[in-house]
């Protein structure tokens, strides 16, 4: 999540902290779902 927030801040200018965090959270969730779908997540409870 923190990495996604930082990357998002570099790529897109979103003045609202709340909106930026929501977008970063959404990206984090998509990445986790895709990793789970591919079977790349081990030992983590999501």
Residue pairs with C-beta under 8 A, 6 or more apart in sequence:
1 24
1 25
1 28
4 24
4 25
4 27
4 28
4 31
5 20
5 21
5 24
8 14
8 20
8 23
8 24
8 27
9 20
12 23
14 20
14 23
32 41
32 46
35 41
36 46
